[in-house]
Amino acid sequence: MRVGVRIAVVCLLAVAIAAAAWPRELWFEPSWAGKGVDFSWGVALHLAALHDIAWGPEALFPYGPLGFLAVPLLISPTSSALGLGFVALVVGSLAIAFLLSCMRFLPLPLAVVAAWALVVLVDTSALAPIPEAAALGSLLFVSLALGDGLGPQAARLSPFALAALAAVLLLVKTSSGLVLATALPFAVVAEPRAVIRRGVAASALFLAVLAAAWLAAGQSLAALPDWLRGELALIAGYSEGMALEEAERSWEYVGFAGFAVAFGLAFVTAADRRRPRRLMALAGILATSGFLFWKAGFVRHGGPGHPALAFSFLVIAPLMVPWRARFRLLGPAFTAVAAVMQLLVLGIPSGSLFDPTVRVRELASQLSTIASLRARTEMQATSRAAIREMVSLPPAILAALEGHRVHVDPQDVAIVWAYDLTWAPVPVFQAYSAYTPELDRRNARRLDDPRGPDRILRLMEGTIDDRYPVWETPEYALARLCRYRELVAEGRFQVLERGPDRCGPEREVGSALVHEDELVSVPAPSAPDRIVVARLLESPSFSEQVRSTLFKPASPLVALVRGRRGRLVRANVGGPLLVRIPATSGWSPPFNGQLSIDQFAIEGTKRPMEVRFAEIALAPPPALTEH
């Protein structure tokens, strides 16, 4: 078969595979049902583009300014069309990569079926797996290039393709871009000639594409360093801040480890060693990417979504290896085992998963909707009405928000879209992600900034992972109390209005040593207008710090307050944790307006912790203005 004909056949087959493997539950219709927190951050990514939010100073999240491409909700015709195009590009590229990889081991008909099944497994791995699918497809292409599966020049060009893809994907989802960025040095050293020159050129291309994509997303280059620093804080704090463990999923550790050991032994004994430099580069890519996908799957080890990401990597890893001729079937054999484990992780009946007609119908429906003004308008109107009906903002609450710049606390950004409000978020716009002092401080500083929100809509609702909400983001919570006064409160809603800082300086009033499960008494304030805060100082051992960095803490930190247990964000326990709020706050009691914690205890610490108490004078709120 001629090269041109072969390329055309592969592309046509890939289009068919992509259509038959189209993500079955791709976000498109903006309906809140069953999505909650995740749906709201998906809406936020689109609103950030629509409201010209500056990423870095005004917005920080694991997704970047191009993150809306990965969750093509029908919030605006342009962003949703771009999102569908991006998803089509990712799924189509993944189909080509799997098809070319499977054709190395299987005859064409079987390769087509296998490629389709593998694309289905990968793009169904999580709630929004498109960036991860893009990273996996890129790794497959790199392995094909290093194995001469894409032509003689592909290995030399692969670092430059990888640099460009990493830069763009970094702005979609940082962790997925990081996977490709860590693979880049190995792709550079895979060829012995002009390594330094290629490395410099690939690095320069990465920076150039990053800057160009950043500008194309409507961002200022001046904000790029600030965004990168914020993303580093999100990455550094993820292991401690978002750690979760479900005991009933412990088998996944055994399955992943057993597969990794068996695969590693097979790689050492059966991989083709005729190009040792390329093989070593490939080993480096497999090791670093495997580690990152393992962390993505097992740090937040709850539900099928996150662990499925780790097992998705196991699905592609055997196809990346150039096996020796007599061991060529090891690739599909290992992939088949990983695919079975992936199905067990997902817990989805294979009959409903592998139904191409459902997927083709879903794709056709999305394309017809995006092409029809009437269908788009009806879907948006129906979705907005459904959210408004579910939220049911009282008239007084809505009146206090209209015409103002609004931040929604702690996380339900979708309310802004449903009620057509002006969004003015703090940088980490969903509170549970402000899990380090740096991120918490950024949110607190935004409240002091005149360009920050002049209204905050607070909802009385639970937090993720049973966290103790009062102590989740301590610096932000104190700044909110000092800077904002209650305008109106009704039911589970409170509206806060920005005003002058009402807080005086902090003055230490006592300290104590906290042992695990030991009750600590909070000192009484010296005057009735005093806020009392606590600061917990933890001194983990070196081994505990290493474990937390490489994986996650051995156990969560838990507060016991008035008979209630709540998980703590470990990095943020240095406070200031609000333990007493005086009546001079002017806030309603349901929103901690008269918070009074007399005693508390801490679980999950192996060493005694020091607690320091301080008080802060709080002036009464100014008189209400017309709104």
BAKEKOL-333530 format. One line per field, with one value per residue (C-alpha): residue number from 1; x, y, z. Coordinates in nm, 3 decimals, m for minus. Layout:
BEGIN
nr <- NUM|... $
u <- X|... $
v <- Y|... $
w <- Z|... $
! end
This chain:
BEGIN
nr <- 1|2|3|4|5|6|7|8|9|10|11|12|13|14|15|16|17|18|19|20|21|22|23|24|25|26|27|28|29|30|31|32|33|34|35|36|37|38|39|40|41|42|43|44|45|46|47|48|49|50|51|52|53|54|55|56|57|58|59|60|61|62|63|64|65|66|67|68|69|70|71|72|73|74|75|76|77|78|79|80|81|82|83|84|85|86|87|88|89|90|91|92|93|94|95|96|97|98|99|100|101|102|103|104|105|106|107|108|109|110|111|112|113|114|115|116|117|118|119|120|121|122|123|124|125|126|127|128|129|130|131|132|133|134|135|136|137|138|139|140|141|142|143|144|145|146|147|148|149|150|151|152|153|154|155|156|157|158|159|160|161|162|163|164|165|166|167|168|169|170|171|172|173|174|175|176|177|178|179|180|181|182|183|184|185|186|187|188|189|190|191|192|193|194|195|196|197|198|199|200|201|202|203|204|205|206|207|208|209|210|211|212|213|214|215|216|217|218|219|220|221|222|223|224|225|226|227|228|229|230|231|232|233|234|235|236|237|238|239|240|241|242|243|244|245|246|247|248|249|250|251|252|253|254|255|256|257|258|259|260|261|262|263|264|265|266|267|268|269|270|271|272|273|274|275|276|277|278|279|280|281|282|283|284|285|286|287|288|289|290|291|292|293|294|295|296|297|298|299|300|301|302|303|304|305|306|307|308|309|310|311|312|313|314|315|316|317|318|319|320|321|322|323|324|325|326|327|328|329|330|331|332|333|334|335|336|337|338|339|340|341|342|343|344|345|346|347|348|349|350|351|352|353|354|355|356|357|358|359|360|361|362|363|364|365|366|367|368|369|370|371|372|373|374|375|376|377|378|379|380|381|382|383|384|385|386|387|388|389|390|391|392|393|394|395|396|397|398|399|400|401|402|403|404|405|406|407|408|409|410|411|412|413|414|415|416|417|418|419|420|421|422|423|424|425|426|427|428|429|430|431|432|433|434|435|436|437|438|439|440|441|442|443|444|445|446|447|448|449|450|451|452|453|454|455|456|457|458|459|460|461|462|463|464|465|466|467|468|469|470|471|472|473|474|475|476|477|478|479|480|481|482|483|484|485|486|487|488|489|490|491|492|493|494|495|496|497|498|499|500|501|502|503|504|505|506|507|508|509|510|511|512|513|514|515|516|517|518|519|520|521|522|523|524|525|526|527|528|529|530|531|532|533|534|535|536|537|538|539|540|541|542|543|544|545|546|547|548|549|550|551|552|553|554|555|556|557|558|559|560|561|562|563|564|565|566|567|568|569|570|571|572|573|574|575|576|577|578|579|580|581|582|583|584|585|586|587|588|589|590|591|592|593|594|595|596|597|598|599|600|601|602|603|604|605|606|607|608|609|610|611|612|613|614|615|616|617|618|619|620|621|622|623|624|625|626|627 $
u <- 0.000|0.139|0.225|m0.034|m0.309|m0.210|m0.231|m0.572|m0.705|m0.575|m0.730|m1.069|m1.069|m0.969|m1.266|m1.500|m1.341|m1.365|m1.735|m1.813|m1.608|m1.732|m1.737|m2.076|m2.122|m1.932|m2.044|m2.256|m2.603|m2.550|m2.769|m2.682|m2.833|m2.582|m2.274|m2.282|m1.932|m1.779|m2.047|m1.992|m1.619|m1.696|m1.927|m1.659|m1.406|m1.645|m1.743|m1.376|m1.348|m1.678|m1.606|m1.242|m1.109|m0.730|m0.583|m0.332|m0.443|m0.816|m0.848|m0.656|m0.764|m0.611|m0.745|m0.610|m0.745|m0.805|m0.967|m1.312|m1.202|m1.201|m1.559|m1.766|m2.074|m2.322|m2.261|m2.181|m2.189|m1.826|m1.674|m1.886|m1.803|m1.432|m1.469|m1.635|m1.362|m1.092|m1.258|m1.290|m0.920|m0.822|m1.045|m0.947|m0.575|m0.617|m0.792|m0.502|m0.244|m0.420|m0.482|m0.118|m0.004|m0.240|m0.144|0.208|0.070|m0.263|m0.411|m0.603|m0.963|m0.863|m0.654|m0.958|m1.178|m0.905|m0.834|m1.203|m1.238|m0.928|m1.044|m1.377|m1.194|m0.968|m1.225|m1.468|m1.209|m1.322|m1.576|m1.367|m1.084|m1.016|m0.683|m0.559|m0.665|m0.467|m0.159|m0.196|m0.236|0.072|0.278|0.168|0.278|0.617|0.667|0.573|0.824|1.102|1.018|1.026|0.653|0.601|0.890|1.265|1.249|0.982|1.223|1.417|1.100|0.923|1.077|0.941|0.594|0.598|0.709|0.423|0.164|0.288|0.262|m0.097|m0.210|m0.057|m0.314|m0.596|m0.510|m0.180|m0.121|m0.171|0.065|0.315|0.307|0.423|0.672|0.843|0.860|1.028|1.389|1.378|1.259|1.547|1.819|1.676|1.889|2.268|2.337|2.309|2.137|2.208|2.102|1.780|1.712|1.754|1.540|1.264|1.266|1.246|0.956|0.777|0.806|0.704|0.394|0.305|0.322|0.129|m0.146|m0.164|m0.215|m0.467|m0.666|m0.696|m0.445|m0.169|0.189|0.254|0.018|0.179|0.449|0.187|m0.033|0.259|0.344|m0.016|m0.026|0.291|0.117|m0.183|0.045|0.258|m0.041|m0.254|m0.116|m0.203|m0.503|m0.704|m0.599|m0.880|m0.893|m1.171|m1.079|m1.304|m1.089|m0.764|m0.746|m0.654|m0.318|m0.241|m0.361|m0.161|0.156|0.135|0.089|0.374|0.617|0.525|0.540|0.876|1.027|0.892|1.034|1.380|1.384|1.178|1.208|1.399|1.748|1.875|1.842|1.951|1.948|1.588|1.490|1.638|1.454|1.133|1.198|1.236|0.908|0.726|0.867|0.796|0.457|0.358|0.445|0.239|m0.063|m0.027|m0.042|m0.339|m0.519|m0.428|m0.381|m0.752|m0.847|m1.225|m1.486|m1.392|m1.288|m0.943|m0.810|m0.930|m0.681|m0.396|m0.524|m0.564|m0.189|m0.147|m0.366|m0.132|0.206|0.248|0.170|0.454|0.723|0.913|0.900|1.135|0.979|0.922|0.764|0.550|0.223|0.326|0.203|m0.161|m0.159|m0.057|m0.300|m0.584|m0.510|m0.501|m0.829|m0.998|m0.874|m0.994|m1.343|m1.340|m1.230|m1.501|m1.768|m1.971|m2.143|m1.947|m2.269|m2.363|m2.003|m1.932|m2.243|m2.133|m2.487|m2.535|m2.208|m2.279|m2.626|m2.473|m2.224|m2.497|m2.715|m2.436|m2.343|m2.703|m2.757|m2.446|m2.544|m2.897|m2.956|m3.302|m3.178|m2.895|m3.129|m3.383|m3.120|m2.964|m3.304|m3.413|m3.088|m3.091|m3.452|m3.368|m3.082|m3.293|m3.568|m3.318|m3.143|m3.451|m3.282|m3.527|m3.621|m3.441|m3.122|m3.138|m3.212|m2.900|m2.685|m2.814|m2.597|m2.299|m1.979|m2.046|m1.835|m2.019|m1.898|m1.798|m1.830|m2.158|m2.045|m2.326|m2.565|m2.393|m2.469|m2.824|m2.921|m2.707|m2.500|m2.161|m1.891|m1.599|m1.436|m1.151|m0.862|m0.927|m1.297|m1.397|m1.294|m1.194|m0.902|m0.741|m0.555|m0.223|m0.142|m0.029|m0.361|m0.562|m0.363|m0.431|m0.805|m0.778|m0.579|m0.842|m1.102|m0.878|m0.836|m1.077|m1.116|m1.241|m1.608|m1.836|m2.092|m2.042|m2.324|m2.277|m2.463|m2.504|m2.401|m2.161|m1.802|m1.620|m1.465|m1.654|m1.422|m1.484|m1.600|m1.522|m1.150|m1.115|m0.967|m0.867|m0.704|m0.981|m1.248|m1.095|m1.060|m1.424|m1.534|m1.325|m1.412|m1.773|m2.092|m2.419|m2.661|m2.936|m2.975|m3.265|m3.286|m2.960|m2.839|m2.642|m2.530|m2.226|m2.136|m1.778|m1.680|m1.390|m1.169|m1.329|m1.051|m0.776|m0.432|m0.391|m0.280|m0.168|m0.364|m0.239|m0.094|m0.113|0.022|m0.231|m0.207|m0.420|m0.782|m0.714|m0.966|m0.821|m1.000|m1.033|m0.955|m1.237|m1.205|m1.103|m1.398|m1.729|m1.618|m1.320|m1.262|m1.061|m0.846|m0.629|m0.310|m0.204|0.167|0.255|0.611|0.598|0.897|1.122|0.972|0.621|0.723|0.876|0.566|0.338|0.548|0.582|0.232|0.001|m0.022|m0.075|m0.394|m0.611|m0.614|m0.957|m1.110|m1.368|m1.583|m1.903|m1.950|m1.889|m1.594|m1.456|m1.146|m0.892|m0.685|m0.352|m0.141|m0.387|m0.410|m0.155|m0.463|m0.595|m0.875|m1.190|m1.306|m1.510|m1.701|m1.869|m2.221|m2.062|m2.004|m2.363|m2.382|m2.672|m2.606|m2.661|m2.362|m2.138|m2.233|m2.200|m1.957|m1.840|m1.613|m1.521|m1.324|m1.192|m0.973|m0.753|m0.719|m0.463|m0.144|0.136|0.314|0.186|0.089|0.126|m0.182|m0.159|m0.462|m0.500|m0.778|m0.872|m1.102|m1.398|m1.587|m1.963|m2.077|m2.164|m2.526|m2.696|m2.704|m2.962|m2.907 $
v <- 0.000|0.340|0.581|0.838|0.579|0.429|0.769|0.836|0.496|0.543|0.891|0.771|0.479|0.714|0.943|0.644|0.524|0.873|0.902|0.554|0.627|0.983|1.057|0.935|1.182|1.477|1.798|1.990|2.055|2.287|2.095|2.097|1.758|1.511|1.731|1.995|2.119|1.990|2.146|2.485|2.494|2.393|2.695|2.910|2.823|2.954|3.261|3.350|3.382|3.567|3.813|3.878|3.746|3.780|3.442|3.469|3.789|3.712|3.337|3.023|2.663|2.330|2.427|2.735|3.006|2.746|2.503|2.567|2.365|2.048|2.097|2.217|2.331|2.532|2.854|3.055|2.941|3.035|2.866|2.552|2.525|2.564|2.303|2.052|2.114|2.053|1.733|1.612|1.683|1.497|1.195|1.179|1.198|0.934|0.711|0.750|0.683|0.369|0.246|0.286|0.124|m0.172|m0.221|m0.307|m0.617|m0.706|m0.738|m0.429|m0.545|m0.648|m0.333|m0.117|m0.295|m0.285|0.085|0.171|m0.021|0.145|0.496|0.422|0.315|0.619|0.891|0.744|0.732|1.037|1.316|1.539|1.322|1.512|1.676|1.341|1.174|1.440|1.364|0.989|1.027|1.250|0.993|0.724|0.937|1.000|0.626|0.564|0.829|0.676|0.334|0.457|0.403|0.751|0.772|0.832|1.201|1.166|1.095|1.416|1.622|1.469|1.708|2.008|1.861|1.765|2.116|2.280|2.034|2.069|2.449|2.445|2.167|2.349|2.626|2.372|2.167|2.222|1.866|1.724|1.980|1.889|1.524|1.624|1.878|1.609|1.382|1.655|1.613|1.240|1.302|1.550|1.307|1.012|1.115|1.145|1.435|1.804|1.730|2.071|2.258|2.057|2.107|2.484|2.500|2.285|2.496|2.816|2.674|2.575|2.930|3.087|2.868|2.922|3.299|3.288|3.064|3.284|3.594|3.409|3.336|3.712|3.729|3.981|3.857|4.054|3.818|3.496|3.469|3.529|3.255|3.012|3.081|3.019|2.694|2.578|2.645|2.438|2.152|2.165|2.165|1.908|1.600|1.734|1.948|1.707|1.368|1.118|0.746|0.488|0.165|m0.045|0.049|m0.080|m0.360|m0.096|m0.041|m0.412|m0.427|m0.122|m0.230|m0.589|m0.475|m0.222|m0.485|m0.743|m0.481|m0.353|m0.702|m0.766|m0.433|m0.519|m0.868|m0.843|m0.487|m0.439|m0.310|m0.230|0.142|0.158|0.538|0.558|0.271|0.447|0.766|0.568|0.411|0.761|0.875|0.568|0.614|0.987|0.982|0.668|0.837|1.146|0.941|0.725|1.038|1.166|0.839|0.761|1.088|1.156|0.791|0.802|0.709|0.569|0.892|0.953|0.594|0.534|0.797|0.587|0.271|0.459|0.500|0.126|0.072|0.267|0.182|m0.165|m0.022|0.228|m0.041|m0.175|m0.545|m0.798|m1.004|m1.319|m1.118|m0.892|m1.019|m0.901|m0.553|m0.646|m0.902|m0.645|m0.392|m0.645|m0.707|m0.331|m0.287|m0.548|m0.372|m0.041|m0.187|m0.306|0.039|0.216|m0.025|0.034|m0.264|m0.331|m0.360|0.002|0.120|m0.038|0.077|0.284|0.382|0.580|0.762|0.844|0.975|1.191|1.340|1.405|1.572|1.802|1.901|1.971|2.180|2.391|2.451|2.570|2.910|2.802|2.478|2.662|2.929|2.675|2.461|2.760|2.893|2.552|2.499|2.842|2.793|2.452|2.598|2.891|2.651|2.438|2.734|2.954|3.279|3.486|3.822|4.022|3.825|3.870|4.242|4.284|4.121|4.271|4.545|4.448|4.251|3.918|3.637|3.315|3.150|2.871|2.722|2.744|2.970|2.839|3.072|3.369|3.231|3.121|3.467|3.664|3.834|4.000|3.763|3.905|3.606|3.576|3.397|3.045|3.072|2.745|2.756|2.390|2.445|2.724|2.453|2.627|2.951|3.112|3.035|3.134|3.459|3.539|3.514|3.731|3.997|4.008|4.115|4.410|4.505|4.776|4.563|4.271|4.177|4.439|4.167|3.812|3.560|3.296|2.967|2.761|2.420|2.137|2.121|1.840|1.551|1.645|1.939|2.176|2.482|2.753|2.665|2.576|2.905|3.096|3.414|3.461|3.399|3.663|3.916|3.853|3.917|4.235|4.379|4.279|4.344|4.159|4.329|4.068|3.708|3.481|3.105|2.950|3.265|3.564|3.870|4.060|4.415|4.540|4.826|4.964|4.730|4.696|4.497|4.613|4.458|4.100|4.056|3.719|3.613|3.262|2.934|2.564|2.227|2.007|1.628|1.405|1.378|1.618|1.898|2.249|2.536|2.864|3.174|3.423|3.755|4.062|4.262|4.176|4.324|4.092|3.821|3.526|3.324|3.015|2.913|2.546|2.481|2.130|1.988|1.676|1.444|1.427|1.094|1.239|1.537|1.308|1.088|1.390|1.528|1.205|1.078|1.206|1.218|0.886|1.015|1.327|1.595|1.616|1.872|1.778|2.081|2.061|1.695|1.743|1.593|1.786|1.733|2.013|2.147|2.054|2.329|2.598|2.509|2.784|3.004|3.245|2.996|3.175|3.042|3.340|3.603|3.879|4.012|4.336|4.152|4.220|3.879|3.640|3.342|3.081|3.233|3.219|3.574|3.481|3.190|3.074|2.768|2.699|2.379|2.168|1.862|1.741|1.392|1.260|1.415|1.189|1.471|1.736|2.062|2.409|2.631|3.007|3.225|3.590|3.848|4.122|4.416|4.430|4.756|4.739|4.757|5.096|5.183|5.017|5.209|5.192|4.903 $
w <- 0.000|m0.097|0.182|0.074|0.046|0.382|0.548|0.393|0.504|0.859|0.880|0.750|0.992|1.275|1.197|1.213|1.538|1.693|1.605|1.741|2.056|2.116|2.493|2.607|2.892|2.752|2.919|2.675|2.805|3.106|3.350|3.719|3.797|3.935|3.879|4.156|4.239|3.916|3.701|3.867|3.794|3.436|3.408|3.573|3.303|3.038|3.241|3.285|2.907|2.871|3.157|3.053|3.383|3.418|3.505|3.786|3.960|3.927|3.866|3.963|3.919|3.807|3.463|3.285|3.053|2.780|3.024|2.880|2.576|2.786|2.916|2.617|2.804|2.599|2.793|2.479|2.115|2.056|2.362|2.321|1.948|2.025|2.296|2.066|1.809|2.071|2.190|1.830|1.774|2.092|2.031|1.664|1.745|2.013|1.758|1.512|1.784|1.906|1.553|1.449|1.774|1.739|1.373|1.491|1.663|1.499|1.149|1.036|1.117|1.469|1.510|1.426|1.682|1.946|1.884|1.914|2.242|2.387|2.292|2.463|2.779|2.788|2.712|2.968|3.246|3.444|3.463|3.235|3.097|2.775|2.883|3.015|2.690|2.501|2.713|2.662|2.286|2.271|2.463|2.218|1.923|2.087|2.135|1.771|1.665|1.875|1.732|1.369|1.338|1.191|0.946|0.966|1.066|1.335|1.621|1.550|1.522|1.824|2.084|1.894|1.854|2.222|2.326|2.135|2.265|2.624|2.607|2.481|2.712|3.010|2.952|2.929|3.239|3.415|3.530|3.180|3.030|3.301|3.190|2.842|2.977|3.186|2.879|2.672|2.803|2.729|2.374|2.330|2.444|2.246|1.947|2.002|1.766|1.861|2.191|2.343|2.031|2.006|2.375|2.354|2.039|2.193|2.511|2.308|2.108|2.431|2.566|2.234|2.197|2.564|2.518|2.190|2.332|2.642|2.427|2.208|2.523|2.578|2.862|2.934|2.922|3.241|3.428|3.302|3.576|3.845|3.700|3.683|4.051|4.144|3.948|4.124|4.456|4.341|4.235|4.551|4.785|4.605|4.784|5.129|5.046|4.831|4.971|5.002|5.066|5.028|5.204|4.979|4.678|4.830|4.571|4.315|4.485|4.456|4.096|3.988|4.171|4.045|3.688|3.716|3.850|3.584|3.308|3.432|3.430|3.081|2.961|3.094|2.941|2.622|2.483|2.158|2.245|1.897|1.975|2.340|2.360|2.240|2.467|2.769|2.672|2.645|2.987|3.133|2.975|3.105|3.457|3.494|3.322|3.511|3.841|3.756|3.647|3.960|4.177|3.979|4.045|4.403|4.594|4.560|4.579|4.594|4.335|3.995|3.822|3.968|3.991|3.636|3.520|3.662|3.494|3.164|3.161|3.212|2.905|2.678|2.837|2.677|2.333|2.372|2.392|2.087|2.178|2.025|1.745|1.947|2.231|2.008|2.159|2.507|2.415|2.340|2.624|2.886|2.739|2.756|3.126|3.194|3.006|3.224|3.537|3.395|3.352|3.713|3.830|3.630|3.750|3.433|3.263|2.946|2.743|2.808|2.776|2.437|2.251|1.950|1.852|2.175|2.116|1.751|1.845|2.118|1.872|1.614|1.876|1.990|1.635|1.537|1.851|1.802|1.438|1.524|1.683|1.797|1.956|2.134|2.266|2.390|2.562|2.739|2.848|2.976|3.162|3.323|3.431|3.579|3.783|3.901|4.007|4.199|4.365|4.420|4.518|4.727|4.569|4.841|4.784|4.406|4.440|4.655|4.385|4.061|3.919|4.136|4.094|4.263|4.406|4.505|4.824|4.864|4.512|4.317|4.033|3.810|3.997|3.832|3.486|3.568|3.700|3.450|3.721|3.684|3.805|4.006|4.176|4.420|4.244|4.375|4.296|4.464|4.829|4.864|4.623|4.831|5.023|5.092|5.281|4.953|4.780|5.087|5.107|4.741|4.805|5.118|4.930|4.658|4.915|5.007|4.641|4.515|4.199|4.409|4.448|4.601|4.686|4.812|4.787|5.058|5.060|5.371|5.244|5.309|5.189|5.012|5.206|5.526|5.588|5.878|5.677|5.935|5.926|5.557|5.428|5.744|5.607|5.353|5.620|5.849|5.564|5.467|5.826|5.852|5.513|5.451|5.641|5.606|5.371|5.379|5.494|5.414|5.446|5.333|5.157|5.280|5.082|5.205|5.101|5.082|5.310|5.515|5.721|6.066|6.233|6.463|6.513|6.632|6.997|7.137|7.447|7.525|7.403|7.483|7.375|7.195|7.224|7.003|7.123|7.411|7.464|7.439|7.609|7.420|7.632|7.687|7.500|7.700|7.563|7.393|7.059|7.018|6.755|6.889|6.650|6.691|6.512|6.514|6.464|6.346|6.327|6.109|6.099|5.793|5.687|5.712|5.496|5.234|5.227|5.192|4.907|4.710|4.784|5.061|5.444|5.621|5.787|5.764|6.031|6.195|6.432|6.695|6.772|6.978|6.894|6.523|6.336|6.039|5.826|5.825|5.537|5.687|5.533|5.649|6.019|6.090|6.083|6.180|6.263|6.378|6.716|6.842|6.643|6.848|6.799|6.672|6.342|6.247|6.079|6.135|6.367|6.091|5.914|6.224|6.324|6.693|6.668|7.008|7.031|7.391|7.338|7.053|6.997|6.712|6.564|6.318|6.454|6.578|6.759|7.001|6.830|6.973|6.959|6.994|7.060|6.966|6.973|6.729|6.794|6.553|6.502|6.443|6.080|5.929|5.873|5.576|5.247|4.973|4.732 $
! end
